[in-house]
């Protein structure tokens, strides 16, 4: 009888030990899965390796949120499976519904990147005054970063084709003081190589084929700001009407015919990534 009790006790002890070990193994496995899942989530600004045999296209759309144009652009880029950067303006996110558009773009990384295009768009297009007061201009950029919750220190200056990256500045003289301060504060500013221009009522000037030809010519001439990288500027509101949204779809379709083109967000622009692996 005593032997039976002892034997039963041993069996219980072994079972208990196995259960504890099993739980610990499961915990470690769960922790590993959780850790692996975390590392798989890309964060804005994380460097990537660029292929020197490819040509990188950076679609950059300004002045959002501007529904329905922003909605159309977002939909088309998703349908076409291409990446894009939306440089948004703080004062344009003036309602909860518009702020939700900003949130959607921010949360769609790595397909979409949210960039800073100032709070007031250069004191509501008064660019001369904006750049003559660099303290106020910088505060305007800081305000937009906070209210839009921009997660990267990448800006586009309002009304100005200016570049700031890794201590290098290329910009009109009127904006150079603001550019210097941005660089000192650790920001990059992205200009553009090709602009999809608009006329009255924000109607696109060039057609899809003309835009595709401009992109191809820029690469062929080697006149892009960075080698094998081309930044395209357009504005959300240009594509609010169905016929112009269709033109954007056609433009992307034409670009995708060249298999050497790769679409990326501007946190992966080569000069912004410089110094990173």
VENRA-V366991 format. One record per backbone hydrogen bond with DSSP energy under -0.5 kcal/mol. CO is the residue of the C=O (numbers start at 1). NH is the residue of the N-H. E is the energy in kcal/mol with one decimal. If there is no record, write none. Layout:
# VENRA-V366991
CO:NH:E, CO:NH:E
This chain:
# VENRA-V366991
1:5:-2.0, 2:6:-2.5, 3:7:-2.8, 4:8:-2.5, 5:9:-2.2, 6:10:-2.2, 7:11:-2.2, 8:12:-2.2, 9:13:-2.2, 10:14:-2.5, 11:15:-2.5, 12:16:-2.4, 13:17:-2.4, 14:18:-2.6, 15:19:-2.1, 16:20:-2.3, 17:21:-2.7, 18:22:-2.7, 19:23:-2.3, 20:24:-2.5, 21:25:-2.7, 22:26:-2.5, 23:27:-2.8, 24:28:-2.6, 25:29:-2.4, 26:30:-3.0, 27:31:-2.7, 28:32:-2.3, 29:33:-2.5, 30:34:-2.7, 31:35:-2.6, 32:36:-2.9, 33:37:-2.6, 34:38:-2.0, 35:39:-2.0, 36:40:-1.1, 37:41:-0.7, 38:41:-1.0, 40:42:-0.7, 43:46:-2.2, 48:50:-0.6, 50:52:-0.6, 51:54:-2.0, 54:56:-0.5, 55:262:-2.5, 56:230:-2.6, 57:59:-0.6, 57:264:-2.3, 58:60:-0.6, 58:232:-2.7, 59:85:-3.1, 60:234:-1.8, 61:87:-2.2, 62:236:-1.7, 64:89:-3.1, 66:69:-0.9, 66:70:-1.4, 68:72:-2.4, 69:73:-2.5, 70:74:-2.6, 71:75:-2.6, 72:76:-2.6, 73:77:-2.6, 74:78:-2.0, 75:79:-2.7, 76:80:-2.6, 77:81:-0.8, 77:82:-2.2, 84:113:-1.7, 85:61:-2.8, 85:87:-0.6, 86:88:-0.8, 86:115:-2.7, 87:63:-1.0, 87:64:-0.8, 88:117:-2.2, 89:92:-1.0, 90:93:-1.7, 92:94:-0.8, 95:99:-2.5, 96:100:-1.7, 97:101:-1.0, 98:102:-1.7, 99:103:-2.4, 100:104:-2.3, 101:105:-2.2, 102:106:-2.6, 103:107:-2.5, 105:108:-1.4, 106:109:-0.9, 108:111:-1.7, 108:112:-1.1, 111:84:-2.0, 113:86:-2.8, 113:115:-0.5, 115:88:-2.2, 115:117:-0.5, 116:156:-2.4, 118:90:-2.0, 119:91:-2.6, 120:124:-3.0, 121:125:-3.0, 122:126:-1.6, 125:127:-1.4, 126:130:-2.3, 127:131:-2.6, 128:132:-1.4, 129:133:-0.7, 130:133:-0.8, 133:137:-2.4, 134:138:-2.6, 135:139:-2.1, 136:140:-2.1, 137:141:-1.7, 138:142:-2.5, 139:143:-2.6, 140:144:-1.8, 141:145:-2.2, 142:146:-2.0, 143:147:-2.7, 144:148:-2.4, 145:149:-0.7, 145:150:-1.9, 152:154:-1.6, 153:188:-2.5, 154:116:-2.0, 155:190:-2.5, 157:160:-1.4, 160:162:-1.6, 163:170:-2.3, 164:189:-2.1, 165:168:-2.1, 168:165:-2.2, 170:163:-2.7, 172:175:-1.5, 173:176:-1.2, 175:179:-2.3, 176:180:-2.7, 177:181:-2.0, 178:182:-2.4, 179:183:-2.6, 180:184:-2.4, 181:185:-1.8, 182:187:-2.8, 183:186:-1.4, 188:155:-2.8, 189:164:-2.1, 189:191:-0.5, 194:233:-2.7, 195:197:-1.2, 197:205:-2.7, 199:202:-1.5, 200:203:-1.4, 203:199:-2.7, 207:211:-2.2, 208:212:-2.4, 209:213:-2.4, 210:214:-2.0, 211:215:-2.1, 212:216:-2.2, 213:217:-2.5, 214:218:-2.2, 215:219:-2.0, 216:220:-2.3, 217:221:-2.6, 218:222:-1.2, 218:223:-1.6, 226:229:-1.5, 228:56:-2.9, 229:226:-0.6, 230:58:-3.0, 230:232:-0.5, 231:193:-2.6, 231:194:-2.1, 232:60:-2.5, 233:196:-3.2, 234:62:-2.6, 235:238:-1.7, 236:239:-1.9, 237:240:-1.2, 241:244:-0.7, 241:245:-2.2, 242:246:-2.3, 243:247:-1.1, 244:248:-1.7, 245:249:-2.1, 246:250:-2.4, 247:251:-2.3, 248:252:-2.4, 249:253:-2.3, 250:254:-2.5, 251:255:-2.2, 252:256:-2.3, 253:257:-0.6, 254:257:-0.9, 255:258:-1.7, 257:259:-0.8, 258:261:-1.8, 260:55:-3.3, 262:57:-3.3, 265:268:-2.2, 266:269:-1.6, 269:272:-0.7, 269:273:-2.1, 270:274:-0.7, 273:276:-2.5
